[in-house]
Amino acid sequence: MSDIDTKEDFGNEQFFKSEIILENNRVLLRPLKIEDLTSLVEISFSDRLWEYGRRVKSKDDVKEYIKTCLSWRDQERNYPLVIIDKFSNKVAGISQYGSVDFLQKRIEIGWTWLGEAWQGTGINYFVKHLMLKYCFDKQIRRVQFMVDAANHRSASSLKKLGASYEGLLRNYSIQSYGPSNGFYVYSIIDDEWEAINKSLLETYEIIT
């Protein structure tokens, strides 16, 4: 199920004020809260986990990370969602909407991380399906993904998802893990969604 409102006047302000709840047979996505601190601390400390993301080494680091994510929502910059694994009823990670522009009908999905116990399990495809379905139900025309050029695992995952490679943004940013040589850009557009949706539903036996 999902928070669906396909009114033509739905825009950025309504999006960031809404309480997005998305669910299928494997995961539940809901807005990030400061109360998620304890659950996130339990899965946050791993060098591999943060190889291409924000460095956290203590409970205070995780708390600061959560506060940053919540401030992004207040600024209408990003909308952070907690990923809950319904099999274990545990918090598995975070994913976010960003670069939101309902006027131009485009949005970005990213800033995603999963605890090590969920990496390589396929749970990410259940997450991405829910987030994509929400976008295209809202009449979004373009969903964008960006991944560090050195992050081959995430790039491979996006290809498997069905996203189209668009190019490399060289020397795009300086991250908490250091200067990036560039970010690959992928996208899925509305004309492609029907086929991708069908493939994901069948491949992963997703039930919404």
C-alpha angles and dihedrals in degrees: 000000000000145000096263124181115156098179113143092234094056105125147159096292094052091045095055093043093050123095102233114207117176125177143173134161093288110032143027119208121198137158117291114251133190086242088070089073097102094047092048093047088058092062104028108083110087130114091213092049093058098037090116100020146058114317114240123177104160144028089261090055091054091047090052090048091053091048090051091051092048091049089054089058091049088051091048089241104115136002110216120206129192116227114221119192105221092201092063099017088230132130106258102181146293138283129180146203115225144160085047116188115160091173090063090032096234135122141169128231118203148087084107125162134166131197113256092254089065100041113112093012096107092244090123090069090056088052095047092047092056093046093047093046090052091052097049092043085058090055094252111166100199134030115190132200128192126194134179109260089234093053098090094165093060092043090053090048092054091051090050089049089059100251118149120238112236106175149284125290101208121220086355102163150348110243133192087262092053140272113337119222089215149308128251115226122216131173146184119206130201094257089059098046100085093059094041091047091052092048093050093047092051099039097048098027090236117185118193 
